[in-house]
Amino acid sequence: MAAPQVLAACTVAYFAYHALHGDRGFYAWIMLKQERAQVTQTAAAVAEDRARLEHRVSLLRREHLDPDMLEERAQALLNFGAASDHIIFLSPDLRRDGSEP
């Protein structure tokens, strides 16, 4: 006579377990929220980096050529500096852009 109650309790336990631990359960929802926050943070950092690079590129365009930027790029490409310049070589892991000398 207790079989319907046991069957109902097992059914409720089954659905409660999958509501928490299933592929679309509560814990999966929490993990997706955390992953979305990380992706949003990464996207913001990439957008900021892109804006910075676009600004540097715009300074090298023909319409608006910044002499300081031109001199910086020429010195970097030609490996040439003035006698009064002080050059400090940093290892690649300490550089902001991670580029090689």
Steps between C-alpha positions, in 0.01 A plus 500: 500500500794735541615441141337816355661719768841340443463537125400868540794565735742336256358707212536822701856405602591420139378835368648692795840341442498586129373851573819556699762283332373452145643649179252786528476499878568763762875429532545510121321837498740636765800376300365666184458829686862484619624413152301788352657743749849379403425529129357850548811605690727356230298672226532834680878456529528410130287800402718729710815356344354540152406863568854570621651340190259683268600827661870425447433408137300818446803700614701346214246578226595744226224748588620538859862395540636539851875571485566336837324180394687500169832543679416223747412253223807596293729445797338166576517377140848629422642422845643852508501765771659838569823525699314668787233227521504261793378158391377247752453148368223302667444130485188406296302401810541852647389684187146626465458380142712183532694577179858405430768774469 
